[in-house]
Amino acid sequence: MSKNMSVVNIDTMNEDNRKKLEEQSFEEAVLALTEKLELANSLLKTILETTHDFLVFGLDREYRYLSFNNRHKAMAKEQWGADITIGTRILDIIDNSEERENLKAFFDRVLAGEQFSSLEEYVGENESVVMGKNHWAPIKKSNGEIIGIVCFIQDVTENKNFIKDMLNEKNSLDQDMESLSFYDQLTGVYNRRFYEKELERMDNNQYYPLSIIFMNINGMSKVNNEYGHAVGDILMRKAVQVLKYGVRGDDVVARYEGDEFVVLMPRTEGAKVERALERFKKNMDEVKVQSIKLSVSFGFYTKYDEIDNIEDVIKTAQRQLERQKSIDYI
């Protein structure tokens, strides 16, 4: 064998060995990556299924399920009568049009890039009312593109320690708890501080026509005196529940003071408000606690452009409320 042929054979063997090493390294890298992905998926699944205080679900941009934990699956079956799977479109399984539109408004806010929390009431076992704190956030790709929604729903009804700790923290900062919280503790809707902040934000052209509704629960003092404050509180919560489920995702419902509540309805003209009030009244006429029939009065006014002074709009809405109260309740 010549010297040149020996060199060629050695080079060929070296090249073959190099290719084998490269193939082996590639296979090892793929195997390692696969193991990491399986571990990550297993970890994520474990987290989703062991967070007993949370209902978790994710949606794509078409409102189809990307993922959910068993608690959310059970809730969907109990509340909507649906056996959900990956790919189920959530808007197709909600029969109640108001609930569907309200949730869609939340979904669209997240898909627009907003991250926020909200307090909502759900129907639990034996038709009990469950208070849930919803944490909403967009799902983003590495380039920032929004591809979906994730929502964590925390049951704060049973978590008394959470509420107690929250109140203690507020007390340590300021004696006035209402001034530090955006939420009214009795009814779960926003408080006056948040309402005033939102009113200032919405008082500009992009939100006109801006309608402001005031609602008063009639005869609350009499109810509290004759039946007790516990019964009065139940009546108030039921009235607020009807009001809250009757508005859209962009609307703001807040406790103004005592038994008076306010609703901010951006981009809503007077005729639409009147139709909404008819719906509110119809639903509230069906509310009764013990032998007490719910009685409410409404007053509203609409700001159509920047020429109108917002304080004058509020005063006009309140005068309308007082005028209506004199008719509804004597």
Secondary structure, DSSP 4 states (H G I P E B T S, - for coil): --HHHHHHHHHHHHHHHHHHHHHHHHHHHHHHHHHHHHHHHHHHHHHHHH-TTEEEEEEETTSBEEEE-HHHHHHHHHHH-----TT-BGGGS---HHHHHHHHHHHHHHHTT--EEEEEEEE-GGG-EEEEEEEEEEEE-TTS-EEEEEEEEEE-SS-HHHHHHHHHHHHHH-S-HHHH-SB-TTTSSB-HHHHHHHHHHH-SGGG-SEEEEEEEETTHHHHHHHH-HHHHHHHHHHHHHHHHHTS-TT-EEEEEETTEEEEEETT--HHHHHHHHHHHHHHHTT-EETTEEP-EEEEEEEE-STTS-HHHHHHHHHHHHHHHHHHH--
